[in-house]
Amino acid sequence: MNIYDMVKQLKNFQQGFEEVKEGLRLRKEVIDKEGVELIFNGLGEIVDIEIKNEELRNDWERLKPILIDLINQAQDISRDIAKEEFNRRFGGLLGGLGLGF
């Protein structure tokens, strides 16, 4: 393989990587715990939080651990989603690059 082909392959890889990231950014997931709903995308970014439990709205001490648990769950779920999408697209190649997938 010559350098031109390698650069072309790298460019295609980069474009594919960006396409997967954009798809993950647009994907929305919802998790709920005790009347608190957390909406996040496939990159683990929190999109919205809805507190449906009226009692929790005014009780930060009860609400705080629920939010922390939901955020941690969202990060775990989004990490799994991203790993699955990148592996599906790139056949596990990224794992060998040490990118944390």
N, C-alpha and C positions, 0 to 999 in steps of 0.2 A: 504494500500500500504506500503510495507516495504522500508527500506532505499536503498536497492539494486535497486529496481524498480524506485525509485525517482532519483537516480544517473543516471541510464540508460536513463530515460526520459530527464533529464537535458542535458546529452551528445547528445542525438538526437536533442534536441532543439538547442543547440549550433551549431551542424553541419548544421542544416537547416538554421540558422541565417547566417552562413558564406557562404552557397550556394547562398542565396538571395543577400547578399552583393556582391559576385563575379559576379552574373548575372547583377546587377545594374552597376557595374564597367565596364562591357563589353558593356552595352547598350549605344548607341550614339544618341543624339538628336541635332537638328540644329534649331537655331532661327536667324532671319535676321531683321535688321532695317537700313534703309537708306544706303544700300550697305555695311553694316558691318555684317559679318556672324560669329556667335559664336557657336562652337561645344563643347558639354559637355556630360558627362556621367550621369547615373542615380543616382550617389552619389553627383552630383553637382560639380564635378571636371571639370575645363576648360581643354579641350583637344587641341583646336586650335582656333585661331581667324584669319579670313581673311578679309582684308579691300579691297573691290572691287571698292569702290568709290575713284577714283584718287584724287579728291579735298580734301577728308578727310585725306589722307595719310600725308599731310603736314600741317594740321590744327588741332593741338592738342586741342584747345579750343572748337571746334565743335565735335571732336571725343570723348573726355573724357566723356561728359554726355551720349552719345550713348552707350559707353562701360559699364558705370555704370548701365544704364537701362537694357542692355542685361544680364549682370552678375546677377543682382537682379532677372530678369525673369527666368534665368537658375536655380537659387537656389530655387525659388518657384516651378517651374516645377519639378525639381528633388526631392524636398521634397514630392510633391504629388505622383510622381511615386513610390518613396520608400514606402510611406505610403500604397499605393494600393498593392504593391507587398508583403509587410510584412503582411498586413491584409488578403490578399488572401492565403498566406502560413500558417499563424498562427491564423486566425479567430478573429483578434482583440485583442488577448491576450496581445500584447505588449503595447497597450494603457493603460492597467491597471497596467503596470509596471512603468509608468512614464518616458518612454524613449523618449518622444517627438513625437511619431508617431500618 
